[in-house]
């Protein structure tokens, strides 16, 4: 994708704000065409972004998820749930038209890391 006019994350005080994150390919360049595959990759990407701030997925306090199809909600939940050891962050999910063709899911998040 072309260079977009935003960064992947910004730290403000003790909070880290992660921009909308989506994935069409995995780390090996393979196409991701299922909600499961895209959700796994997004979680991995967010973990890498948080690591830049010495934070982990367990530091997430709020996640907003946009999915293209309501029927995919339970599959996305199963994958998302598997990434949290304790209580998951607060969350909202909505069904929305996603901007880029092929996106099945996009997630944005906020972490707290004092």
C-alpha positions as CSV (number, residue, x, y, z in Angstrom):
1,X,0.0,0.0,0.0
2,X,1.1,3.5,-0.6
3,X,2.4,5.6,2.3
4,X,-0.6,6.6,4.4
5,X,-1.0,9.9,6.3
6,X,-0.8,8.3,9.8
7,X,1.6,6.3,12.0
8,X,0.9,2.9,13.4
9,X,1.0,4.1,17.0
10,X,1.4,7.2,19.2
11,X,2.3,7.3,22.9
12,X,0.6,10.1,24.9
13,X,1.6,10.0,28.5
14,X,1.0,6.5,29.8
15,X,-1.3,5.6,26.9
16,X,-0.4,4.1,23.5
17,X,-2.9,4.5,20.7
18,X,-2.7,2.0,17.9
19,X,-4.1,3.1,14.5
20,X,-6.5,0.9,12.6
21,X,-4.7,-2.3,11.8
22,X,-5.6,-4.8,9.0
23,X,-3.9,-7.6,7.1
24,X,-4.1,-9.0,3.7
25,X,-0.9,-11.0,3.8
26,X,0.9,-13.0,6.6
27,X,4.5,-12.6,7.5
28,X,5.6,-14.9,4.7
29,X,3.6,-13.0,2.1
30,X,0.8,-15.5,1.8
31,X,-2.7,-14.1,1.1
32,X,-5.1,-14.0,4.0
33,X,-8.6,-14.6,2.8
34,X,-10.4,-15.7,6.0
35,X,-11.4,-13.8,9.1
36,X,-9.4,-16.2,11.2
37,X,-6.2,-15.6,9.3
38,X,-6.6,-11.8,9.2
39,X,-7.4,-11.7,12.9
40,X,-4.3,-13.7,13.8
41,X,-2.1,-11.5,11.7
42,X,-3.6,-8.3,13.1
43,X,-2.9,-9.5,16.6
44,X,0.7,-10.3,15.7
45,X,1.1,-6.9,14.1
46,X,-0.3,-5.1,17.1
47,X,2.0,-7.2,19.4
48,X,5.0,-6.0,17.4
49,X,3.8,-2.4,17.5
50,X,3.3,-2.5,21.2
51,X,6.8,-4.1,21.7
52,X,8.2,-0.9,20.3
53,X,6.9,0.8,23.4
54,X,7.9,-2.0,25.8
55,X,4.3,-3.1,26.0
56,X,2.4,-6.3,25.2
57,X,-1.2,-7.2,24.3
58,X,-1.9,-7.6,28.0
59,X,-1.5,-3.9,28.3
60,X,-4.4,-3.2,26.0
61,X,-7.3,-1.6,27.8
62,X,-9.7,-0.9,24.8
63,X,-10.1,-2.4,21.4
64,X,-12.5,-1.4,18.7
65,X,-13.1,-4.0,15.9
66,X,-14.7,-3.4,12.6
67,X,-15.8,-6.5,10.7
68,X,-17.4,-6.7,7.2
69,X,-19.9,-9.5,8.0
70,X,-21.7,-10.2,11.2
71,X,-21.6,-13.9,10.4
72,X,-17.8,-13.8,11.0
73,X,-18.2,-12.4,14.6
74,X,-17.8,-15.7,16.5
75,X,-14.8,-16.8,14.5
76,X,-13.1,-13.5,15.2
77,X,-14.0,-13.8,18.9
78,X,-12.4,-17.2,19.1
79,X,-9.1,-16.0,17.6
80,X,-9.1,-12.7,19.6
81,X,-9.8,-14.5,22.9
82,X,-6.8,-16.8,22.4
83,X,-4.3,-13.8,22.6
84,X,-5.2,-12.8,26.2
85,X,-3.9,-14.6,29.3
86,X,-6.2,-12.8,31.8
87,X,-9.1,-10.6,31.4
88,X,-9.4,-9.2,27.9
89,X,-9.6,-5.4,27.3
90,X,-12.9,-3.5,27.0
91,X,-14.1,-3.8,23.4
92,X,-16.7,-2.7,20.9
93,X,-17.4,-4.4,17.6
94,X,-19.3,-3.1,14.7
95,X,-20.2,-4.3,11.3
96,X,-19.0,-1.8,8.7
97,X,-18.0,-1.4,5.1
98,X,-14.2,-1.6,5.1
99,X,-12.2,0.8,3.0
100,X,-9.8,-1.6,1.2
101,X,-11.1,-4.5,-0.9
102,X,-10.2,-7.8,0.8
103,X,-10.2,-6.4,4.3
104,X,-12.5,-8.6,6.4
105,X,-11.6,-7.0,9.7
106,X,-9.8,-3.9,11.0
107,X,-8.9,-3.3,14.7
108,X,-7.7,-0.2,16.6
109,X,-6.7,-0.2,20.2
110,X,-5.5,1.7,23.2
111,X,-2.9,0.4,25.7
112,X,-1.9,1.7,29.1
113,X,1.8,1.4,30.0
114,X,3.1,3.5,32.9
